[in-house]
Amino acid sequence: MGLFRVMMPPKLQLLAVLTFALTMFFIENQIQRLEESRTKLERAMARHELSEVEQQRRGKDGARGLLLEDNDGDDMVIIYNRVPKTASTSFTNIAYDLCGKNRFRVLHINTTKNNPVMSLQDQMRFVHNVTSWRGMKPAFYHGHVAYLDFAKYGVKGKPLYINVVRDPIERLVSYYYFLRFGDDYRPGLRRRKQGDKKTFDECVASGGSDCAPEKLWLQIPFFCGHHSECWNVGSHWALEQAKYNLVNEYLLVGVTEELEDFIMILEATLPRFFKGATDLYKTGKKSHLRKTTEKKPLTRETIGKLQQSKIWAIENEFYEFALEQFQFVRAHAVREKDGELLVLPQSFFYEKIYPKAA
């Protein structure tokens, strides 16, 4: 072969090399096509097998005139223990707009004086109501209530928790001005601090109580729950417990700054409740109603003063943790195309289903 290559003219050598390369490319291309065809065939066979299983299941249930899919999610309960001033009203209004169309109940948990901590007897009552109140299922509960671990109360089944968090300083500033000037959701309602014209900057400069770093301590205890240590301002134990609950007990926690993405992922994950939520958020009126009025931007001095506190550092650590987790979930749930986010299609399928359908 070596002698043949030496005796072959250069042009023929080049032609031989090109022919060999094209042949190899053609063979590799055919192999790839065969692999793709094999994968498609396996998926088609798996879908066929799964379809036969589903038909058998439907046939058994058909004697009662009811398809199992009709009941999917009918026992589901979602609890949105909303943190104040995190766009919670905007999101809750979407649930109210969708409940009739998507056939679920929305219930507001109204606690005395908006106290987020329930008494032990109320905790038991609430857990019993949520799990056994069949006439109110499927249900979406919302309210300013700290997290409750349902497994602690000896009941079967646990609700799905969701929530939204916000930059801790932005949340406090919004709450500060809300107490004084309200918002455009109920503009005529008299607020508790109405008449106080002092700006947030002026409050911080004068050492006011409504803008003190201790007021930042809210998102961590809401996620931490009903343990006494959760409400100990600046507790590192509370921080770690809040992180644990966020990862292990919440289906999804979004951030105010990326609320549309949060809604989009919820719609893809829980269409029984949130089908149509993304379009409603983009085009609806109620979802954009609540905006705090008279809110002034902060000076660098004010921000720097708040960021010197240990409380801000801990609350901000929790917010950054929640943000990172949400962005991780989003990266695996949606993709960007032409400047818009699109929900990724299902990326798994079932195969090798045994025993075979008769």
C-alpha positions in Angstrom: 0.0 0.0 0.0 2.9 2.3 0.9 4.5 1.6 -2.5 1.2 2.1 -4.3 0.8 5.5 -2.5 4.3 6.6 -3.6 3.7 5.5 -7.2 0.3 7.3 -7.3 0.2 10.8 -8.8 -0.5 13.6 -6.3 -3.9 14.4 -7.8 -5.0 10.8 -7.5 -3.7 10.7 -3.9 -5.8 13.8 -3.1 -8.8 12.3 -4.8 -8.4 9.1 -2.9 -8.2 10.9 0.4 -11.3 13.0 -0.4 -13.2 9.8 -1.4 -12.2 8.1 1.8 -13.2 11.1 3.9 -16.6 11.4 2.1 -17.2 7.7 2.5 -16.5 7.8 6.3 -18.7 10.9 6.6 -21.5 9.1 4.8 -21.1 6.0 7.0 -21.1 8.0 10.2 -24.1 10.0 9.0 -26.0 6.7 8.3 -25.1 5.3 11.7 -26.4 8.5 13.4 -29.6 8.3 11.4 -30.0 4.7 12.4 -29.5 5.6 16.0 -32.1 8.3 15.8 -34.5 6.0 14.1 -33.9 3.4 16.8 -34.6 6.0 19.5 -37.8 7.1 17.8 -38.9 3.5 17.4 -38.2 2.8 21.1 -40.2 5.9 22.1 -43.1 5.0 19.8 -43.2 1.4 21.2 -43.0 2.8 24.8 -45.9 5.2 24.0 -47.9 2.4 22.5 -47.3 0.2 25.5 -48.2 3.0 27.9 -51.3 3.8 25.8 -52.4 0.2 26.2 -51.9 0.3 29.9 -53.9 3.5 30.1 -56.7 2.1 28.0 -56.9 -0.9 30.3 -57.0 1.4 33.3 -59.7 3.6 31.7 -61.7 0.5 30.8 -61.8 -0.6 34.4 -62.9 2.8 35.5 -65.3 3.3 32.6 -67.9 1.1 34.4 -68.4 4.0 36.7 -68.4 6.4 33.8 -65.4 8.4 35.1 -61.9 8.7 33.8 -59.1 8.9 36.3 -57.7 12.0 34.6 -60.9 13.9 35.5 -59.9 13.5 39.2 -56.2 14.3 38.8 -55.4 17.0 41.3 -58.9 17.2 42.9 -57.5 16.5 46.3 -54.6 18.9 45.9 -54.1 21.7 48.4 -51.6 24.6 47.9 -50.6 26.9 50.7 -49.1 30.3 49.9 -48.0 31.7 53.2 -47.3 35.0 51.7 -44.7 37.4 53.0 -46.0 41.0 53.2 -44.9 43.4 50.4 -43.4 40.8 48.0 -46.0 41.3 45.3 -48.2 38.7 47.1 -51.5 40.6 46.3 -50.6 40.7 42.6 -50.0 37.0 42.5 -53.0 36.1 44.6 -55.3 38.1 42.3 -54.3 35.8 39.5 -55.5 32.8 41.6 -58.8 34.6 42.2 -59.2 35.2 38.5 -58.4 31.6 37.5 -60.4 29.7 40.2 -63.7 29.7 38.4 -62.3 28.7 35.1 -59.9 26.0 36.5 -62.3 24.8 39.1 -60.6 25.2 42.4 -61.3 27.1 45.7 -59.4 30.1 47.0 -59.4 30.8 50.7 -57.8 33.6 52.6 -56.3 32.8 56.0 -57.3 35.9 58.0 -55.5 35.8 61.4 -56.3 38.2 64.3 -54.2 41.4 63.9 -52.3 39.7 61.0 -50.4 37.7 63.6 -48.3 35.1 61.6 -47.9 32.8 64.6 -50.9 30.6 65.5 -51.7 29.2 68.9 -51.1 25.4 69.2 -54.9 24.8 69.2 -55.4 26.9 66.1 -52.5 25.1 64.4 -54.3 21.8 65.1 -57.7 23.2 63.9 -56.1 24.6 60.7 -54.3 21.4 59.8 -57.5 19.4 60.4 -59.5 21.8 58.2 -57.1 21.8 55.3 -56.7 18.0 55.2 -60.3 16.9 55.8 -62.4 19.7 54.3 -63.3 17.8 51.1 -65.9 20.3 50.0 -63.1 22.8 49.6 -60.7 20.8 47.5 -58.8 21.4 45.3 -57.8 24.5 47.3 -55.5 27.4 47.2 -55.0 28.9 50.7 -53.2 32.2 51.2 -52.4 34.4 54.1 -49.6 36.0 56.2 -48.9 32.9 58.2 -45.6 31.3 59.2 -44.8 27.8 57.8 -46.5 24.8 59.5 -45.1 21.3 59.2 -48.2 19.2 58.6 -46.3 15.9 59.4 -46.0 17.1 63.0 -49.8 16.9 63.6 -50.3 13.2 62.7 -52.4 13.7 59.5 -52.1 11.9 56.2 -51.1 14.0 53.2 -49.3 17.3 53.1 -50.1 20.4 51.1 -47.8 21.9 48.5 -46.2 25.1 49.8 -45.2 27.9 47.5 -43.9 31.5 48.2 -42.2 34.6 46.9 -39.3 36.5 48.5 -37.9 40.0 47.9 -34.7 41.9 48.4 -35.0 42.6 52.2 -34.3 46.4 52.0 -36.7 46.8 49.0 -39.4 44.9 50.9 -39.0 47.0 54.1 -39.0 50.3 52.1 -42.2 49.3 50.3 -43.8 48.4 53.6 -42.7 51.7 55.2 -44.4 53.8 52.5 -47.4 51.4 52.3 -48.3 52.1 55.9 -48.2 55.9 55.2 -49.6 56.3 51.7 -51.2 53.0 50.8 -51.3 51.8 47.2 -53.5 52.0 44.1 -55.3 48.8 45.0 -57.5 50.4 47.7 -56.5 54.1 47.4 -59.3 55.4 49.7 -58.4 53.2 52.7 -56.9 55.0 55.6 -53.5 53.5 56.6 -52.1 53.2 60.1 -49.3 55.7 59.7 -51.2 58.0 57.4 -50.2 61.7 57.9 -46.5 60.8 58.7 -44.6 62.5 55.8 -41.1 61.5 57.0 -39.2 59.8 54.2 -37.4 56.5 54.8 -34.0 58.3 54.5 -35.1 60.7 57.2 -36.4 57.9 59.4 -33.0 56.1 59.2 -31.1 59.3 59.8 -33.1 60.0 63.0 -33.0 56.4 64.2 -36.7 55.8 63.9 -38.2 52.4 64.9 -40.2 51.8 61.7 -37.0 51.7 59.7 -34.7 50.0 62.2 -32.7 46.9 61.1 -34.9 44.7 63.3 -37.8 45.4 60.9 -35.9 43.5 58.2 -36.4 40.3 60.2 -39.5 38.8 58.5 -38.8 36.5 55.5 -36.6 34.1 57.6 -39.2 33.6 60.4 -42.0 33.1 57.8 -40.0 30.2 56.3 -38.6 29.0 59.6 -42.0 28.4 61.1 -43.6 28.2 64.6 -40.5 27.5 66.6 -39.7 30.1 69.2 -36.1 30.5 67.9 -37.5 31.4 64.5 -38.6 34.8 65.9 -35.4 35.5 67.7 -34.1 38.4 65.6 -30.7 37.6 64.1 -30.8 33.8 64.9 -28.4 31.7 62.8 -30.4 28.6 63.7 -33.5 30.3 62.2 -31.6 31.1 59.0 -30.5 27.4 58.6 -34.0 26.1 59.4 -35.5 28.5 56.8 -33.1 27.3 54.2 -33.9 23.7 55.0 -37.6 24.3 54.7 -37.2 26.3 51.5 -35.4 23.4 49.8 -37.3 20.5 51.3 -40.8 21.7 52.0 -41.6 24.2 49.3 -42.4 23.1 45.7 -41.3 26.5 44.4 -40.1 29.8 45.8 -39.9 32.7 43.4 -38.6 36.3 43.7 -40.5 39.5 43.3 -38.0 40.8 40.8 -38.7 37.8 38.5 -42.4 37.2 39.2 -43.4 36.4 35.6 -40.9 33.6 35.4 -42.2 32.2 38.7 -45.8 32.2 37.3 -44.7 30.6 34.1 -43.0 27.7 35.9 -46.0 27.3 38.2 -48.3 27.1 35.2 -46.1 24.4 33.6 -45.8 22.5 36.8 -49.4 22.8 38.2 -51.7 23.4 35.2 -54.6 22.1 37.2 -54.5 25.4 39.1 -52.5 27.8 37.0 -53.4 27.1 33.4 -53.6 30.5 31.7 -51.8 32.3 34.5 -48.9 33.6 32.4 -51.1 35.3 29.8 -53.3 36.7 32.6 -50.3 38.2 34.3 -49.1 39.8 31.1 -52.4 41.2 29.9 -54.7 41.3 33.0 -55.5 44.4 35.0 -55.7 43.1 38.6 -52.2 41.6 38.5 -50.7 45.1 38.0 -53.0 47.0 40.4 -51.1 47.0 43.7 -48.2 49.5 43.6 -47.1 51.4 46.7 -47.5 55.1 46.2 -45.1 57.9 47.1 -42.1 55.6 47.4 -38.9 57.5 47.2 -35.5 56.1 46.1 -32.9 55.6 48.9 -29.6 57.4 49.2 -26.4 55.5 49.3 -25.9 56.6 52.9 -29.2 55.0 54.0 -28.5 51.7 52.1 -25.0 51.6 53.6 -26.2 52.1 57.1 -28.7 49.3 56.8 -26.2 47.0 55.3 -23.9 47.4 58.3 -26.3 45.5 60.5 -26.0 41.8 61.2 -29.7 41.4 60.7 -29.5 42.6 57.1 -26.5 40.3 56.5 -28.5 37.3 57.6 -31.8 38.2 55.9 -29.8 39.0 52.7 -28.0 35.6 52.9 -31.4 33.9 52.9 -32.7 36.1 50.0 -29.5 35.3 47.9 -30.0 31.6 48.8 -33.6 31.7 47.6 -32.6 33.6 44.5 -29.9 31.1 43.6 -32.3 28.1 44.1 -35.0 29.8 41.9 -32.5 30.5 39.1 -31.3 26.9 39.2 -34.9 25.7 38.9 -35.6 28.2 36.1 -32.5 27.1 34.1 -33.8 23.6 34.0 -37.4 24.6 33.3 -37.3 27.2 30.6 -35.1 28.5 27.7 -34.8 31.8 26.0 -35.7 32.1 22.3 -35.9 35.4 20.4 -35.9 37.4 23.6 -38.8 35.3 25.2 -38.8 32.5 27.7 -40.3 29.3 26.6 -41.2 26.3 28.9 -39.1 23.2 28.0 -41.0 20.2 26.8 -41.0 16.9 28.7 -37.5 15.4 28.5 -38.1 11.8 29.8 -40.2 8.9 28.6 -41.1 5.4 29.8 -39.9 2.2 28.1 -39.5 -1.5 28.7 -42.9 -1.7 30.4 -43.7 -5.2 31.8 -45.7 -7.3 31.9 -46.9 -6.7 28.4 -50.5 -5.9 27.9 -52.6 -8.9 27.0 
